[in-house]
Amino acid sequence: ETAQTIKETISFAKSLDLDVALFNIAIPYPGTKMYQEIKENGKFLINDWSEFYHTSGKMVYALKGMAKPDEVEMMYRKAYQQFYFRPGYIIKMAFKLIARGKLSPILKGAQRIIYSQIQKVSS
């Protein structure tokens, strides 16, 4: 993808009435056409096979005509931030959790996490 097509994908996901959106960076697994294309016309950026998984958030290759690897990684993080931290989305999900009686346990859990982090910083 290019930087422009990534932006269009994020905008499209935000335009839908979704509760969940998943974004991934394509991974060229060995034996796939994508892997062969990169092997022939691109460059692998890492050699550690433990880094080759679709939820790593890391670009493991570069290919001419595509967005730069650091730009793809930044846009990957931005996609999640822009989708899940929209005020309308947060309000919609809060109402759904309230209707299901699940907001209180989530808030208590968040409070415990925040309190434990404050305790770590204080000590």
Disulfide bonds with the S-S distance in Angstrom:
none
